[in-house]
């Protein structure tokens, strides 16, 4: 009998998810807070900038989870 390869094992080798580095977390958290305070009108920032800051913060967290060096 031949063994079947588990799809879980191969998917782990292809996609390795890790926690983002501390520096990435600090930058993302800072951008998120500025964007959040701008959306709540606590800072005088245009709406397009607040949306961009929130999107960049989320993107940094996602990329930091998938890329080793970020």
Phi and psi in radians as a Rosetta constraint file:
Dihedral C 1 N 2 CA 2 C 2 CIRCULARHARMONIC -1.752 0.35
Dihedral N 2 CA 2 C 2 N 3 CIRCULARHARMONIC 2.562 0.35
Dihedral C 2 N 3 CA 3 C 3 CIRCULARHARMONIC -1.443 0.35
Dihedral N 3 CA 3 C 3 N 4 CIRCULARHARMONIC 2.482 0.35
Dihedral C 3 N 4 CA 4 C 4 CIRCULARHARMONIC -1.519 0.35
Dihedral N 4 CA 4 C 4 N 5 CIRCULARHARMONIC 2.431 0.35
Dihedral C 4 N 5 CA 5 C 5 CIRCULARHARMONIC -1.434 0.35
Dihedral N 5 CA 5 C 5 N 6 CIRCULARHARMONIC 2.351 0.35
Dihedral C 5 N 6 CA 6 C 6 CIRCULARHARMONIC -1.330 0.35
Dihedral N 6 CA 6 C 6 N 7 CIRCULARHARMONIC 2.357 0.35
Dihedral C 6 N 7 CA 7 C 7 CIRCULARHARMONIC -1.198 0.35
Dihedral N 7 CA 7 C 7 N 8 CIRCULARHARMONIC -0.420 0.35
Dihedral C 7 N 8 CA 8 C 8 CIRCULARHARMONIC -1.141 0.35
Dihedral N 8 CA 8 C 8 N 9 CIRCULARHARMONIC -0.714 0.35
Dihedral C 8 N 9 CA 9 C 9 CIRCULARHARMONIC -1.154 0.35
Dihedral N 9 CA 9 C 9 N 10 CIRCULARHARMONIC -0.741 0.35
Dihedral C 9 N 10 CA 10 C 10 CIRCULARHARMONIC -1.248 0.35
Dihedral N 10 CA 10 C 10 N 11 CIRCULARHARMONIC -0.594 0.35
Dihedral C 10 N 11 CA 11 C 11 CIRCULARHARMONIC -1.223 0.35
Dihedral N 11 CA 11 C 11 N 12 CIRCULARHARMONIC -0.506 0.35
Dihedral C 11 N 12 CA 12 C 12 CIRCULARHARMONIC -1.170 0.35
Dihedral N 12 CA 12 C 12 N 13 CIRCULARHARMONIC -0.634 0.35
Dihedral C 12 N 13 CA 13 C 13 CIRCULARHARMONIC -1.258 0.35
Dihedral N 13 CA 13 C 13 N 14 CIRCULARHARMONIC -0.552 0.35
Dihedral C 13 N 14 CA 14 C 14 CIRCULARHARMONIC -1.357 0.35
Dihedral N 14 CA 14 C 14 N 15 CIRCULARHARMONIC -0.663 0.35
Dihedral C 14 N 15 CA 15 C 15 CIRCULARHARMONIC -2.259 0.35
Dihedral N 15 CA 15 C 15 N 16 CIRCULARHARMONIC 1.865 0.35
Dihedral C 15 N 16 CA 16 C 16 CIRCULARHARMONIC -1.866 0.35
Dihedral N 16 CA 16 C 16 N 17 CIRCULARHARMONIC 2.017 0.35
Dihedral C 16 N 17 CA 17 C 17 CIRCULARHARMONIC -1.740 0.35
Dihedral N 17 CA 17 C 17 N 18 CIRCULARHARMONIC 2.241 0.35
Dihedral C 17 N 18 CA 18 C 18 CIRCULARHARMONIC -2.255 0.35
Dihedral N 18 CA 18 C 18 N 19 CIRCULARHARMONIC 2.883 0.35
Dihedral C 18 N 19 CA 19 C 19 CIRCULARHARMONIC -1.278 0.35
Dihedral N 19 CA 19 C 19 N 20 CIRCULARHARMONIC 2.474 0.35
Dihedral C 19 N 20 CA 20 C 20 CIRCULARHARMONIC -1.106 0.35
Dihedral N 20 CA 20 C 20 N 21 CIRCULARHARMONIC 2.717 0.35
Dihedral C 20 N 21 CA 21 C 21 CIRCULARHARMONIC -1.197 0.35
Dihedral N 21 CA 21 C 21 N 22 CIRCULARHARMONIC 2.828 0.35
Dihedral C 21 N 22 CA 22 C 22 CIRCULARHARMONIC -1.091 0.35
Dihedral N 22 CA 22 C 22 N 23 CIRCULARHARMONIC -0.676 0.35
Dihedral C 22 N 23 CA 23 C 23 CIRCULARHARMONIC -1.104 0.35
Dihedral N 23 CA 23 C 23 N 24 CIRCULARHARMONIC -0.714 0.35
Dihedral C 23 N 24 CA 24 C 24 CIRCULARHARMONIC -1.125 0.35
Dihedral N 24 CA 24 C 24 N 25 CIRCULARHARMONIC -0.699 0.35
Dihedral C 24 N 25 CA 25 C 25 CIRCULARHARMONIC -1.125 0.35
Dihedral N 25 CA 25 C 25 N 26 CIRCULARHARMONIC -0.708 0.35
Dihedral C 25 N 26 CA 26 C 26 CIRCULARHARMONIC -1.135 0.35
Dihedral N 26 CA 26 C 26 N 27 CIRCULARHARMONIC -0.792 0.35
Dihedral C 26 N 27 CA 27 C 27 CIRCULARHARMONIC -1.127 0.35
Dihedral N 27 CA 27 C 27 N 28 CIRCULARHARMONIC -0.785 0.35
Dihedral C 27 N 28 CA 28 C 28 CIRCULARHARMONIC -1.119 0.35
Dihedral N 28 CA 28 C 28 N 29 CIRCULARHARMONIC -0.705 0.35
Dihedral C 28 N 29 CA 29 C 29 CIRCULARHARMONIC -1.148 0.35
Dihedral N 29 CA 29 C 29 N 30 CIRCULARHARMONIC -0.696 0.35
Dihedral C 29 N 30 CA 30 C 30 CIRCULARHARMONIC -1.118 0.35
Dihedral N 30 CA 30 C 30 N 31 CIRCULARHARMONIC -0.824 0.35
Dihedral C 30 N 31 CA 31 C 31 CIRCULARHARMONIC -1.090 0.35
Dihedral N 31 CA 31 C 31 N 32 CIRCULARHARMONIC -0.668 0.35
Dihedral C 31 N 32 CA 32 C 32 CIRCULARHARMONIC -1.122 0.35
Dihedral N 32 CA 32 C 32 N 33 CIRCULARHARMONIC -0.776 0.35
Dihedral C 32 N 33 CA 33 C 33 CIRCULARHARMONIC -1.124 0.35
Dihedral N 33 CA 33 C 33 N 34 CIRCULARHARMONIC -0.749 0.35
Dihedral C 33 N 34 CA 34 C 34 CIRCULARHARMONIC -1.096 0.35
Dihedral N 34 CA 34 C 34 N 35 CIRCULARHARMONIC -0.757 0.35
Dihedral C 34 N 35 CA 35 C 35 CIRCULARHARMONIC -1.139 0.35
Dihedral N 35 CA 35 C 35 N 36 CIRCULARHARMONIC -0.684 0.35
Dihedral C 35 N 36 CA 36 C 36 CIRCULARHARMONIC -1.172 0.35
Dihedral N 36 CA 36 C 36 N 37 CIRCULARHARMONIC -0.792 0.35
Dihedral C 36 N 37 CA 37 C 37 CIRCULARHARMONIC -1.152 0.35
Dihedral N 37 CA 37 C 37 N 38 CIRCULARHARMONIC -0.564 0.35
Dihedral C 37 N 38 CA 38 C 38 CIRCULARHARMONIC -1.204 0.35
Dihedral N 38 CA 38 C 38 N 39 CIRCULARHARMONIC -0.652 0.35
Dihedral C 38 N 39 CA 39 C 39 CIRCULARHARMONIC -1.209 0.35
Dihedral N 39 CA 39 C 39 N 40 CIRCULARHARMONIC -0.537 0.35
Dihedral C 39 N 40 CA 40 C 40 CIRCULARHARMONIC -1.533 0.35
Dihedral N 40 CA 40 C 40 N 41 CIRCULARHARMONIC 0.116 0.35
Dihedral C 40 N 41 CA 41 C 41 CIRCULARHARMONIC 1.077 0.35
Dihedral N 41 CA 41 C 41 N 42 CIRCULARHARMONIC 0.519 0.35
Dihedral C 41 N 42 CA 42 C 42 CIRCULARHARMONIC -1.491 0.35
Dihedral N 42 CA 42 C 42 N 43 CIRCULARHARMONIC -0.471 0.35
Dihedral C 42 N 43 CA 43 C 43 CIRCULARHARMONIC -1.961 0.35
Dihedral N 43 CA 43 C 43 N 44 CIRCULARHARMONIC 2.609 0.35
Dihedral C 43 N 44 CA 44 C 44 CIRCULARHARMONIC -1.563 0.35
Dihedral N 44 CA 44 C 44 N 45 CIRCULARHARMONIC 1.401 0.35
Dihedral C 44 N 45 CA 45 C 45 CIRCULARHARMONIC -2.172 0.35
Dihedral N 45 CA 45 C 45 N 46 CIRCULARHARMONIC 2.414 0.35
Dihedral C 45 N 46 CA 46 C 46 CIRCULARHARMONIC -1.061 0.35
Dihedral N 46 CA 46 C 46 N 47 CIRCULARHARMONIC 2.630 0.35
Dihedral C 46 N 47 CA 47 C 47 CIRCULARHARMONIC -1.062 0.35
Dihedral N 47 CA 47 C 47 N 48 CIRCULARHARMONIC -0.645 0.35
Dihedral C 47 N 48 CA 48 C 48 CIRCULARHARMONIC -1.122 0.35
Dihedral N 48 CA 48 C 48 N 49 CIRCULARHARMONIC -0.599 0.35
Dihedral C 48 N 49 CA 49 C 49 CIRCULARHARMONIC -1.235 0.35
Dihedral N 49 CA 49 C 49 N 50 CIRCULARHARMONIC -0.662 0.35
Dihedral C 49 N 50 CA 50 C 50 CIRCULARHARMONIC -1.140 0.35
Dihedral N 50 CA 50 C 50 N 51 CIRCULARHARMONIC -0.718 0.35
Dihedral C 50 N 51 CA 51 C 51 CIRCULARHARMONIC -1.128 0.35
Dihedral N 51 CA 51 C 51 N 52 CIRCULARHARMONIC -0.722 0.35
Dihedral C 51 N 52 CA 52 C 52 CIRCULARHARMONIC -1.125 0.35
Dihedral N 52 CA 52 C 52 N 53 CIRCULARHARMONIC -0.725 0.35
Dihedral C 52 N 53 CA 53 C 53 CIRCULARHARMONIC -1.110 0.35
Dihedral N 53 CA 53 C 53 N 54 CIRCULARHARMONIC -0.736 0.35
Dihedral C 53 N 54 CA 54 C 54 CIRCULARHARMONIC -1.158 0.35
Dihedral N 54 CA 54 C 54 N 55 CIRCULARHARMONIC -0.673 0.35
Dihedral C 54 N 55 CA 55 C 55 CIRCULARHARMONIC -1.184 0.35
Dihedral N 55 CA 55 C 55 N 56 CIRCULARHARMONIC -0.712 0.35
Dihedral C 55 N 56 CA 56 C 56 CIRCULARHARMONIC -1.142 0.35
Dihedral N 56 CA 56 C 56 N 57 CIRCULARHARMONIC -0.709 0.35
Dihedral C 56 N 57 CA 57 C 57 CIRCULARHARMONIC -1.086 0.35
Dihedral N 57 CA 57 C 57 N 58 CIRCULARHARMONIC -0.782 0.35
Dihedral C 57 N 58 CA 58 C 58 CIRCULARHARMONIC -1.143 0.35
Dihedral N 58 CA 58 C 58 N 59 CIRCULARHARMONIC -0.699 0.35
Dihedral C 58 N 59 CA 59 C 59 CIRCULARHARMONIC -1.118 0.35
Dihedral N 59 CA 59 C 59 N 60 CIRCULARHARMONIC -0.674 0.35
Dihedral C 59 N 60 CA 60 C 60 CIRCULARHARMONIC -1.097 0.35
Dihedral N 60 CA 60 C 60 N 61 CIRCULARHARMONIC -0.711 0.35
Dihedral C 60 N 61 CA 61 C 61 CIRCULARHARMONIC -1.175 0.35
Dihedral N 61 CA 61 C 61 N 62 CIRCULARHARMONIC -0.714 0.35
Dihedral C 61 N 62 CA 62 C 62 CIRCULARHARMONIC -1.168 0.35
Dihedral N 62 CA 62 C 62 N 63 CIRCULARHARMONIC -0.826 0.35
Dihedral C 62 N 63 CA 63 C 63 CIRCULARHARMONIC -1.145 0.35
Dihedral N 63 CA 63 C 63 N 64 CIRCULARHARMONIC -0.620 0.35
Dihedral C 63 N 64 CA 64 C 64 CIRCULARHARMONIC -1.139 0.35
Dihedral N 64 CA 64 C 64 N 65 CIRCULARHARMONIC -0.480 0.35
Dihedral C 64 N 65 CA 65 C 65 CIRCULARHARMONIC -1.343 0.35
Dihedral N 65 CA 65 C 65 N 66 CIRCULARHARMONIC -0.525 0.35
Dihedral C 65 N 66 CA 66 C 66 CIRCULARHARMONIC -1.713 0.35
Dihedral N 66 CA 66 C 66 N 67 CIRCULARHARMONIC -0.482 0.35
Dihedral C 66 N 67 CA 67 C 67 CIRCULARHARMONIC -1.806 0.35
Dihedral N 67 CA 67 C 67 N 68 CIRCULARHARMONIC 2.402 0.35
Dihedral C 67 N 68 CA 68 C 68 CIRCULARHARMONIC -1.245 0.35
Dihedral N 68 CA 68 C 68 N 69 CIRCULARHARMONIC -0.720 0.35
Dihedral C 68 N 69 CA 69 C 69 CIRCULARHARMONIC -1.522 0.35
Dihedral N 69 CA 69 C 69 N 70 CIRCULARHARMONIC 0.001 0.35
